Amino acid sequence: MSYESSPQLKPHRAKPSTAEVNEMKAEYDLSKTKSRQDPYASKPKKPVTVRLSEDVVQYFKDMAAEAGVAYQTFINRYLRDCLAQNRKVEIKWPSAV
């Protein structure tokens, strides 16, 4: 399977050379920065199985590609925004005839 045929695969990145690492260390002195706790460490993600329509998945994949993130990450961020905004879905079922 090639990288082009699967958007989930990421290209392999070679490790930077010692010279590149030393150059980065000289440019960015992080010795005086304060450490902080990872804000997402207390919010582990739970794997779930959800059956979605193909057009719904494609819609989110397209939006995720525009944003430059994985589609599952995009869906999670979208749902997190719904949670933060306390959005409620209004479902109106068709009336019986």
Phi and psi restraints in degrees (range 20) as a CNS / XPLOR table:
assign (resid 1 and name C) (resid 2 and name N)
       (resid 2 and name CA) (resid 2 and name C) 1.0 -89.6 20.0 2
assign (resid 2 and name N) (resid 2 and name CA)
       (resid 2 and name C) (resid 3 and name N) 1.0 162.4 20.0 2
assign (resid 2 and name C) (resid 3 and name N)
       (resid 3 and name CA) (resid 3 and name C) 1.0 -60.6 20.0 2
assign (resid 3 and name N) (resid 3 and name CA)
       (resid 3 and name C) (resid 4 and name N) 1.0 -38.3 20.0 2
assign (resid 3 and name C) (resid 4 and name N)
       (resid 4 and name CA) (resid 4 and name C) 1.0 -65.7 20.0 2
assign (resid 4 and name N) (resid 4 and name CA)
       (resid 4 and name C) (resid 5 and name N) 1.0 -32.5 20.0 2
assign (resid 4 and name C) (resid 5 and name N)
       (resid 5 and name CA) (resid 5 and name C) 1.0 -83.5 20.0 2
assign (resid 5 and name N) (resid 5 and name CA)
       (resid 5 and name C) (resid 6 and name N) 1.0 -10.9 20.0 2
assign (resid 5 and name C) (resid 6 and name N)
       (resid 6 and name CA) (resid 6 and name C) 1.0 -134.2 20.0 2
assign (resid 6 and name N) (resid 6 and name CA)
       (resid 6 and name C) (resid 7 and name N) 1.0 105.5 20.0 2
assign (resid 6 and name C) (resid 7 and name N)
       (resid 7 and name CA) (resid 7 and name C) 1.0 -68.4 20.0 2
assign (resid 7 and name N) (resid 7 and name CA)
       (resid 7 and name C) (resid 8 and name N) 1.0 -10.8 20.0 2
assign (resid 7 and name C) (resid 8 and name N)
       (resid 8 and name CA) (resid 8 and name C) 1.0 -79.8 20.0 2
assign (resid 8 and name N) (resid 8 and name CA)
       (resid 8 and name C) (resid 9 and name N) 1.0 -22.0 20.0 2
assign (resid 8 and name C) (resid 9 and name N)
       (resid 9 and name CA) (resid 9 and name C) 1.0 -83.5 20.0 2
assign (resid 9 and name N) (resid 9 and name CA)
       (resid 9 and name C) (resid 10 and name N) 1.0 139.7 20.0 2
assign (resid 9 and name C) (resid 10 and name N)
       (resid 10 and name CA) (resid 10 and name C) 1.0 -110.5 20.0 2
assign (resid 10 and name N) (resid 10 and name CA)
       (resid 10 and name C) (resid 11 and name N) 1.0 144.7 20.0 2
assign (resid 10 and name C) (resid 11 and name N)
       (resid 11 and name CA) (resid 11 and name C) 1.0 -65.7 20.0 2
assign (resid 11 and name N) (resid 11 and name CA)
       (resid 11 and name C) (resid 12 and name N) 1.0 147.3 20.0 2
assign (resid 11 and name C) (resid 12 and name N)
       (resid 12 and name CA) (resid 12 and name C) 1.0 -73.0 20.0 2
assign (resid 12 and name N) (resid 12 and name CA)
       (resid 12 and name C) (resid 13 and name N) 1.0 132.4 20.0 2
assign (resid 12 and name C) (resid 13 and name N)
       (resid 13 and name CA) (resid 13 and name C) 1.0 -106.1 20.0 2
assign (resid 13 and name N) (resid 13 and name CA)
       (resid 13 and name C) (resid 14 and name N) 1.0 129.9 20.0 2
assign (resid 13 and name C) (resid 14 and name N)
       (resid 14 and name CA) (resid 14 and name C) 1.0 -72.7 20.0 2
assign (resid 14 and name N) (resid 14 and name CA)
       (resid 14 and name C) (resid 15 and name N) 1.0 149.2 20.0 2
assign (resid 14 and name C) (resid 15 and name N)
       (resid 15 and name CA) (resid 15 and name C) 1.0 -66.5 20.0 2
assign (resid 15 and name N) (resid 15 and name CA)
       (resid 15 and name C) (resid 16 and name N) 1.0 143.5 20.0 2
assign (resid 15 and name C) (resid 16 and name N)
       (resid 16 and name CA) (resid 16 and name C) 1.0 -67.7 20.0 2
assign (resid 16 and name N) (resid 16 and name CA)
       (resid 16 and name C) (resid 17 and name N) 1.0 150.7 20.0 2
assign (resid 16 and name C) (resid 17 and name N)
       (resid 17 and name CA) (resid 17 and name C) 1.0 -71.8 20.0 2
assign (resid 17 and name N) (resid 17 and name CA)
       (resid 17 and name C) (resid 18 and name N) 1.0 164.8 20.0 2
assign (resid 17 and name C) (resid 18 and name N)
       (resid 18 and name CA) (resid 18 and name C) 1.0 -59.7 20.0 2
assign (resid 18 and name N) (resid 18 and name CA)
       (resid 18 and name C) (resid 19 and name N) 1.0 -38.9 20.0 2
assign (resid 18 and name C) (resid 19 and name N)
       (resid 19 and name CA) (resid 19 and name C) 1.0 -63.2 20.0 2
assign (resid 19 and name N) (resid 19 and name CA)
       (resid 19 and name C) (resid 20 and name N) 1.0 -41.2 20.0 2
assign (resid 19 and name C) (resid 20 and name N)
       (resid 20 and name CA) (resid 20 and name C) 1.0 -65.3 20.0 2
assign (resid 20 and name N) (resid 20 and name CA)
       (resid 20 and name C) (resid 21 and name N) 1.0 -40.4 20.0 2
assign (resid 20 and name C) (resid 21 and name N)
       (resid 21 and name CA) (resid 21 and name C) 1.0 -64.1 20.0 2
assign (resid 21 and name N) (resid 21 and name CA)
       (resid 21 and name C) (resid 22 and name N) 1.0 -45.1 20.0 2
assign (resid 21 and name C) (resid 22 and name N)
       (resid 22 and name CA) (resid 22 and name C) 1.0 -63.6 20.0 2
assign (resid 22 and name N) (resid 22 and name CA)
       (resid 22 and name C) (resid 23 and name N) 1.0 -37.3 20.0 2
assign (resid 22 and name C) (resid 23 and name N)
       (resid 23 and name CA) (resid 23 and name C) 1.0 -64.5 20.0 2
assign (resid 23 and name N) (resid 23 and name CA)
       (resid 23 and name C) (resid 24 and name N) 1.0 -41.6 20.0 2
assign (resid 23 and name C) (resid 24 and name N)
       (resid 24 and name CA) (resid 24 and name C) 1.0 -66.6 20.0 2
assign (resid 24 and name N) (resid 24 and name CA)
       (resid 24 and name C) (resid 25 and name N) 1.0 -40.5 20.0 2
assign (resid 24 and name C) (resid 25 and name N)
       (resid 25 and name CA) (resid 25 and name C) 1.0 -61.9 20.0 2
assign (resid 25 and name N) (resid 25 and name CA)
       (resid 25 and name C) (resid 26 and name N) 1.0 -39.3 20.0 2
assign (resid 25 and name C) (resid 26 and name N)
       (resid 26 and name CA) (resid 26 and name C) 1.0 -68.4 20.0 2
assign (resid 26 and name N) (resid 26 and name CA)
       (resid 26 and name C) (resid 27 and name N) 1.0 -37.3 20.0 2
assign (resid 26 and name C) (resid 27 and name N)
       (resid 27 and name CA) (resid 27 and name C) 1.0 -76.2 20.0 2
assign (resid 27 and name N) (resid 27 and name CA)
       (resid 27 and name C) (resid 28 and name N) 1.0 -36.7 20.0 2
assign (resid 27 and name C) (resid 28 and name N)
       (resid 28 and name CA) (resid 28 and name C) 1.0 -118.1 20.0 2
assign (resid 28 and name N) (resid 28 and name CA)
       (resid 28 and name C) (resid 29 and name N) 1.0 101.8 20.0 2
assign (resid 28 and name C) (resid 29 and name N)
       (resid 29 and name CA) (resid 29 and name C) 1.0 -89.6 20.0 2
assign (resid 29 and name N) (resid 29 and name CA)
       (resid 29 and name C) (resid 30 and name N) 1.0 102.7 20.0 2
assign (resid 29 and name C) (resid 30 and name N)
       (resid 30 and name CA) (resid 30 and name C) 1.0 -97.1 20.0 2
assign (resid 30 and name N) (resid 30 and name CA)
       (resid 30 and name C) (resid 31 and name N) 1.0 7.2 20.0 2
assign (resid 30 and name C) (resid 31 and name N)
       (resid 31 and name CA) (resid 31 and name C) 1.0 -67.4 20.0 2
assign (resid 31 and name N) (resid 31 and name CA)
       (resid 31 and name C) (resid 32 and name N) 1.0 -22.1 20.0 2
assign (resid 31 and name C) (resid 32 and name N)
       (resid 32 and name CA) (resid 32 and name C) 1.0 -100.8 20.0 2
assign (resid 32 and name N) (resid 32 and name CA)
       (resid 32 and name C) (resid 33 and name N) 1.0 2.7 20.0 2
assign (resid 32 and name C) (resid 33 and name N)
       (resid 33 and name CA) (resid 33 and name C) 1.0 -80.3 20.0 2
assign (resid 33 and name N) (resid 33 and name CA)
       (resid 33 and name C) (resid 34 and name N) 1.0 151.0 20.0 2
assign (resid 33 and name C) (resid 34 and name N)
       (resid 34 and name CA) (resid 34 and name C) 1.0 -91.6 20.0 2
assign (resid 34 and name N) (resid 34 and name CA)
       (resid 34 and name C) (resid 35 and name N) 1.0 139.4 20.0 2
assign (resid 34 and name C) (resid 35 and name N)
       (resid 35 and name CA) (resid 35 and name C) 1.0 -79.4 20.0 2
assign (resid 35 and name N) (resid 35 and name CA)
       (resid 35 and name C) (resid 36 and name N) 1.0 155.4 20.0 2
assign (resid 35 and name C) (resid 36 and name N)
       (resid 36 and name CA) (resid 36 and name C) 1.0 -143.0 20.0 2
assign (resid 36 and name N) (resid 36 and name CA)
       (resid 36 and name C) (resid 37 and name N) 1.0 158.7 20.0 2
assign (resid 36 and name C) (resid 37 and name N)
       (resid 37 and name CA) (resid 37 and name C) 1.0 -74.6 20.0 2
assign (resid 37 and name N) (resid 37 and name CA)
       (resid 37 and name C) (resid 38 and name N) 1.0 142.9 20.0 2
assign (resid 37 and name C) (resid 38 and name N)
       (resid 38 and name CA) (resid 38 and name C) 1.0 -67.1 20.0 2
assign (resid 38 and name N) (resid 38 and name CA)
       (resid 38 and name C) (resid 39 and name N) 1.0 118.5 20.0 2
assign (resid 38 and name C) (resid 39 and name N)
       (resid 39 and name CA) (resid 39 and name C) 1.0 -67.9 20.0 2
assign (resid 39 and name N) (resid 39 and name CA)
       (resid 39 and name C) (resid 40 and name N) 1.0 -17.3 20.0 2
assign (resid 39 and name C) (resid 40 and name N)
       (resid 40 and name CA) (resid 40 and name C) 1.0 -98.7 20.0 2
assign (resid 40 and name N) (resid 40 and name CA)
       (resid 40 and name C) (resid 41 and name N) 1.0 -3.8 20.0 2
assign (resid 40 and name C) (resid 41 and name N)
       (resid 41 and name CA) (resid 41 and name C) 1.0 -63.6 20.0 2
assign (resid 41 and name N) (resid 41 and name CA)
       (resid 41 and name C) (resid 42 and name N) 1.0 -31.9 20.0 2
assign (resid 41 and name C) (resid 42 and name N)
       (resid 42 and name CA) (resid 42 and name C) 1.0 -86.0 20.0 2
assign (resid 42 and name N) (resid 42 and name CA)
       (resid 42 and name C) (resid 43 and name N) 1.0 -0.2 20.0 2
assign (resid 42 and name C) (resid 43 and name N)
       (resid 43 and name CA) (resid 43 and name C) 1.0 -121.3 20.0 2
assign (resid 43 and name N) (resid 43 and name CA)
       (resid 43 and name C) (resid 44 and name N) 1.0 69.2 20.0 2
assign (resid 43 and name C) (resid 44 and name N)
       (resid 44 and name CA) (resid 44 and name C) 1.0 -66.6 20.0 2
assign (resid 44 and name N) (resid 44 and name CA)
       (resid 44 and name C) (resid 45 and name N) 1.0 150.9 20.0 2
assign (resid 44 and name C) (resid 45 and name N)
       (resid 45 and name CA) (resid 45 and name C) 1.0 -88.2 20.0 2
assign (resid 45 and name N) (resid 45 and name CA)
       (resid 45 and name C) (resid 46 and name N) 1.0 144.3 20.0 2
assign (resid 45 and name C) (resid 46 and name N)
       (resid 46 and name CA) (resid 46 and name C) 1.0 -107.4 20.0 2
assign (resid 46 and name N) (resid 46 and name CA)
       (resid 46 and name C) (resid 47 and name N) 1.0 125.0 20.0 2
assign (resid 46 and name C) (resid 47 and name N)
       (resid 47 and name CA) (resid 47 and name C) 1.0 -70.5 20.0 2
assign (resid 47 and name N) (resid 47 and name CA)
       (resid 47 and name C) (resid 48 and name N) 1.0 133.3 20.0 2
assign (resid 47 and name C) (resid 48 and name N)
       (resid 48 and name CA) (resid 48 and name C) 1.0 -134.8 20.0 2
assign (resid 48 and name N) (resid 48 and name CA)
       (resid 48 and name C) (resid 49 and name N) 1.0 159.3 20.0 2
assign (resid 48 and name C) (resid 49 and name N)
       (resid 49 and name CA) (resid 49 and name C) 1.0 -111.4 20.0 2
assign (resid 49 and name N) (resid 49 and name CA)
       (resid 49 and name C) (resid 50 and name N) 1.0 124.1 20.0 2
assign (resid 49 and name C) (resid 50 and name N)
       (resid 50 and name CA) (resid 50 and name C) 1.0 -130.5 20.0 2
assign (resid 50 and name N) (resid 50 and name CA)
       (resid 50 and name C) (resid 51 and name N) 1.0 132.1 20.0 2
assign (resid 50 and name C) (resid 51 and name N)
       (resid 51 and name CA) (resid 51 and name C) 1.0 -95.2 20.0 2
assign (resid 51 and name N) (resid 51 and name CA)
       (resid 51 and name C) (resid 52 and name N) 1.0 118.0 20.0 2
assign (resid 51 and name C) (resid 52 and name N)
       (resid 52 and name CA) (resid 52 and name C) 1.0 -122.9 20.0 2
assign (resid 52 and name N) (resid 52 and name CA)
       (resid 52 and name C) (resid 53 and name N) 1.0 153.1 20.0 2
assign (resid 52 and name C) (resid 53 and name N)
       (resid 53 and name CA) (resid 53 and name C) 1.0 -66.3 20.0 2
assign (resid 53 and name N) (resid 53 and name CA)
       (resid 53 and name C) (resid 54 and name N) 1.0 148.1 20.0 2
assign (resid 53 and name C) (resid 54 and name N)
       (resid 54 and name CA) (resid 54 and name C) 1.0 -58.0 20.0 2
assign (resid 54 and name N) (resid 54 and name CA)
       (resid 54 and name C) (resid 55 and name N) 1.0 -40.0 20.0 2
assign (resid 54 and name C) (resid 55 and name N)
       (resid 55 and name CA) (resid 55 and name C) 1.0 -67.4 20.0 2
assign (resid 55 and name N) (resid 55 and name CA)
       (resid 55 and name C) (resid 56 and name N) 1.0 -31.4 20.0 2
assign (resid 55 and name C) (resid 56 and name N)
       (resid 56 and name CA) (resid 56 and name C) 1.0 -68.5 20.0 2
assign (resid 56 and name N) (resid 56 and name CA)
       (resid 56 and name C) (resid 57 and name N) 1.0 -45.9 20.0 2
assign (resid 56 and name C) (resid 57 and name N)
       (resid 57 and name CA) (resid 57 and name C) 1.0 -61.5 20.0 2
assign (resid 57 and name N) (resid 57 and name CA)
       (resid 57 and name C) (resid 58 and name N) 1.0 -44.6 20.0 2
assign (resid 57 and name C) (resid 58 and name N)
       (resid 58 and name CA) (resid 58 and name C) 1.0 -63.1 20.0 2
assign (resid 58 and name N) (resid 58 and name CA)
       (resid 58 and name C) (resid 59 and name N) 1.0 -38.5 20.0 2
assign (resid 58 and name C) (resid 59 and name N)
       (resid 59 and name CA) (resid 59 and name C) 1.0 -57.5 20.0 2
assign (resid 59 and name N) (resid 59 and name CA)
       (resid 59 and name C) (resid 60 and name N) 1.0 -48.6 20.0 2
assign (resid 59 and name C) (resid 60 and name N)
       (resid 60 and name CA) (resid 60 and name C) 1.0 -70.9 20.0 2
assign (resid 60 and name N) (resid 60 and name CA)
       (resid 60 and name C) (resid 61 and name N) 1.0 -34.9 20.0 2
assign (resid 60 and name C) (resid 61 and name N)
       (resid 61 and name CA) (resid 61 and name C) 1.0 -63.0 20.0 2
assign (resid 61 and name N) (resid 61 and name CA)
       (resid 61 and name C) (resid 62 and name N) 1.0 -41.8 20.0 2
assign (resid 61 and name C) (resid 62 and name N)
       (resid 62 and name CA) (resid 62 and name C) 1.0 -63.7 20.0 2
assign (resid 62 and name N) (resid 62 and name CA)
       (resid 62 and name C) (resid 63 and name N) 1.0 -45.5 20.0 2
assign (resid 62 and name C) (resid 63 and name N)
       (resid 63 and name CA) (resid 63 and name C) 1.0 -65.9 20.0 2
assign (resid 63 and name N) (resid 63 and name CA)
       (resid 63 and name C) (resid 64 and name N) 1.0 -38.2 20.0 2
assign (resid 63 and name C) (resid 64 and name N)
       (resid 64 and name CA) (resid 64 and name C) 1.0 -64.9 20.0 2
assign (resid 64 and name N) (resid 64 and name CA)
       (resid 64 and name C) (resid 65 and name N) 1.0 -40.0 20.0 2
assign (resid 64 and name C) (resid 65 and name N)
       (resid 65 and name CA) (resid 65 and name C) 1.0 -62.9 20.0 2
assign (resid 65 and name N) (resid 65 and name CA)
       (resid 65 and name C) (resid 66 and name N) 1.0 -41.3 20.0 2
assign (resid 65 and name C) (resid 66 and name N)
       (resid 66 and name CA) (resid 66 and name C) 1.0 -62.1 20.0 2
assign (resid 66 and name N) (resid 66 and name CA)
       (resid 66 and name C) (resid 67 and name N) 1.0 -37.2 20.0 2
assign (resid 66 and name C) (resid 67 and name N)
       (resid 67 and name CA) (resid 67 and name C) 1.0 -82.1 20.0 2
assign (resid 67 and name N) (resid 67 and name CA)
       (resid 67 and name C) (resid 68 and name N) 1.0 -14.3 20.0 2
assign (resid 67 and name C) (resid 68 and name N)
       (resid 68 and name CA) (resid 68 and name C) 1.0 78.2 20.0 2
assign (resid 68 and name N) (resid 68 and name CA)
       (resid 68 and name C) (resid 69 and name N) 1.0 30.6 20.0 2
assign (resid 68 and name C) (resid 69 and name N)
       (resid 69 and name CA) (resid 69 and name C) 1.0 -130.0 20.0 2
assign (resid 69 and name N) (resid 69 and name CA)
       (resid 69 and name C) (resid 70 and name N) 1.0 163.9 20.0 2
assign (resid 69 and name C) (resid 70 and name N)
       (resid 70 and name CA) (resid 70 and name C) 1.0 -66.1 20.0 2
assign (resid 70 and name N) (resid 70 and name CA)
       (resid 70 and name C) (resid 71 and name N) 1.0 146.9 20.0 2
assign (resid 70 and name C) (resid 71 and name N)
       (resid 71 and name CA) (resid 71 and name C) 1.0 -65.7 20.0 2
assign (resid 71 and name N) (resid 71 and name CA)
       (resid 71 and name C) (resid 72 and name N) 1.0 -33.2 20.0 2
assign (resid 71 and name C) (resid 72 and name N)
       (resid 72 and name CA) (resid 72 and name C) 1.0 -67.7 20.0 2
assign (resid 72 and name N) (resid 72 and name CA)
       (resid 72 and name C) (resid 73 and name N) 1.0 -37.7 20.0 2
assign (resid 72 and name C) (resid 73 and name N)
       (resid 73 and name CA) (resid 73 and name C) 1.0 -63.6 20.0 2
assign (resid 73 and name N) (resid 73 and name CA)
       (resid 73 and name C) (resid 74 and name N) 1.0 -41.5 20.0 2
assign (resid 73 and name C) (resid 74 and name N)
       (resid 74 and name CA) (resid 74 and name C) 1.0 -62.9 20.0 2
assign (resid 74 and name N) (resid 74 and name CA)
       (resid 74 and name C) (resid 75 and name N) 1.0 -45.5 20.0 2
assign (resid 74 and name C) (resid 75 and name N)
       (resid 75 and name CA) (resid 75 and name C) 1.0 -61.8 20.0 2
assign (resid 75 and name N) (resid 75 and name CA)
       (resid 75 and name C) (resid 76 and name N) 1.0 -41.7 20.0 2
assign (resid 75 and name C) (resid 76 and name N)
       (resid 76 and name CA) (resid 76 and name C) 1.0 -61.9 20.0 2
assign (resid 76 and name N) (resid 76 and name CA)
       (resid 76 and name C) (resid 77 and name N) 1.0 -43.1 20.0 2
assign (resid 76 and name C) (resid 77 and name N)
       (resid 77 and name CA) (resid 77 and name C) 1.0 -65.8 20.0 2
assign (resid 77 and name N) (resid 77 and name CA)
       (resid 77 and name C) (resid 78 and name N) 1.0 -38.6 20.0 2
assign (resid 77 and name C) (resid 78 and name N)
       (resid 78 and name CA) (resid 78 and name C) 1.0 -62.3 20.0 2
assign (resid 78 and name N) (resid 78 and name CA)
       (resid 78 and name C) (resid 79 and name N) 1.0 -47.4 20.0 2
assign (resid 78 and name C) (resid 79 and name N)
       (resid 79 and name CA) (resid 79 and name C) 1.0 -66.9 20.0 2
assign (resid 79 and name N) (resid 79 and name CA)
       (resid 79 and name C) (resid 80 and name N) 1.0 -36.0 20.0 2
assign (resid 79 and name C) (resid 80 and name N)
       (resid 80 and name CA) (resid 80 and name C) 1.0 -63.6 20.0 2
assign (resid 80 and name N) (resid 80 and name CA)
       (resid 80 and name C) (resid 81 and name N) 1.0 -37.7 20.0 2
assign (resid 80 and name C) (resid 81 and name N)
       (resid 81 and name CA) (resid 81 and name C) 1.0 -65.4 20.0 2
assign (resid 81 and name N) (resid 81 and name CA)
       (resid 81 and name C) (resid 82 and name N) 1.0 -40.4 20.0 2
assign (resid 81 and name C) (resid 82 and name N)
       (resid 82 and name CA) (resid 82 and name C) 1.0 -59.6 20.0 2
assign (resid 82 and name N) (resid 82 and name CA)
       (resid 82 and name C) (resid 83 and name N) 1.0 -41.4 20.0 2
assign (resid 82 and name C) (resid 83 and name N)
       (resid 83 and name CA) (resid 83 and name C) 1.0 -63.8 20.0 2
assign (resid 83 and name N) (resid 83 and name CA)
       (resid 83 and name C) (resid 84 and name N) 1.0 -46.7 20.0 2
assign (resid 83 and name C) (resid 84 and name N)
       (resid 84 and name CA) (resid 84 and name C) 1.0 -64.1 20.0 2
assign (resid 84 and name N) (resid 84 and name CA)
       (resid 84 and name C) (resid 85 and name N) 1.0 -35.2 20.0 2
assign (resid 84 and name C) (resid 85 and name N)
       (resid 85 and name CA) (resid 85 and name C) 1.0 -88.8 20.0 2
assign (resid 85 and name N) (resid 85 and name CA)
       (resid 85 and name C) (resid 86 and name N) 1.0 -0.2 20.0 2
assign (resid 85 and name C) (resid 86 and name N)
       (resid 86 and name CA) (resid 86 and name C) 1.0 53.8 20.0 2
assign (resid 86 and name N) (resid 86 and name CA)
       (resid 86 and name C) (resid 87 and name N) 1.0 43.1 20.0 2
assign (resid 86 and name C) (resid 87 and name N)
       (resid 87 and name CA) (resid 87 and name C) 1.0 -73.7 20.0 2
assign (resid 87 and name N) (resid 87 and name CA)
       (resid 87 and name C) (resid 88 and name N) 1.0 139.7 20.0 2
assign (resid 87 and name C) (resid 88 and name N)
       (resid 88 and name CA) (resid 88 and name C) 1.0 -117.2 20.0 2
assign (resid 88 and name N) (resid 88 and name CA)
       (resid 88 and name C) (resid 89 and name N) 1.0 141.3 20.0 2
assign (resid 88 and name C) (resid 89 and name N)
       (resid 89 and name CA) (resid 89 and name C) 1.0 -91.5 20.0 2
assign (resid 89 and name N) (resid 89 and name CA)
       (resid 89 and name C) (resid 90 and name N) 1.0 131.1 20.0 2
assign (resid 89 and name C) (resid 90 and name N)
       (resid 90 and name CA) (resid 90 and name C) 1.0 -99.0 20.0 2
assign (resid 90 and name N) (resid 90 and name CA)
       (resid 90 and name C) (resid 91 and name N) 1.0 114.2 20.0 2
assign (resid 90 and name C) (resid 91 and name N)
       (resid 91 and name CA) (resid 91 and name C) 1.0 -107.8 20.0 2
assign (resid 91 and name N) (resid 91 and name CA)
       (resid 91 and name C) (resid 92 and name N) 1.0 121.5 20.0 2
assign (resid 91 and name C) (resid 92 and name N)
       (resid 92 and name CA) (resid 92 and name C) 1.0 -114.3 20.0 2
assign (resid 92 and name N) (resid 92 and name CA)
       (resid 92 and name C) (resid 93 and name N) 1.0 109.4 20.0 2
assign (resid 92 and name C) (resid 93 and name N)
       (resid 93 and name CA) (resid 93 and name C) 1.0 -79.9 20.0 2
assign (resid 93 and name N) (resid 93 and name CA)
       (resid 93 and name C) (resid 94 and name N) 1.0 144.9 20.0 2
assign (resid 93 and name C) (resid 94 and name N)
       (resid 94 and name CA) (resid 94 and name C) 1.0 -62.7 20.0 2
assign (resid 94 and name N) (resid 94 and name CA)
       (resid 94 and name C) (resid 95 and name N) 1.0 140.6 20.0 2
assign (resid 94 and name C) (resid 95 and name N)
       (resid 95 and name CA) (resid 95 and name C) 1.0 -72.5 20.0 2
assign (resid 95 and name N) (resid 95 and name CA)
       (resid 95 and name C) (resid 96 and name N) 1.0 149.0 20.0 2
assign (resid 95 and name C) (resid 96 and name N)
       (resid 96 and name CA) (resid 96 and name C) 1.0 -70.2 20.0 2
assign (resid 96 and name N) (resid 96 and name CA)
       (resid 96 and name C) (resid 97 and name N) 1.0 142.1 20.0 2
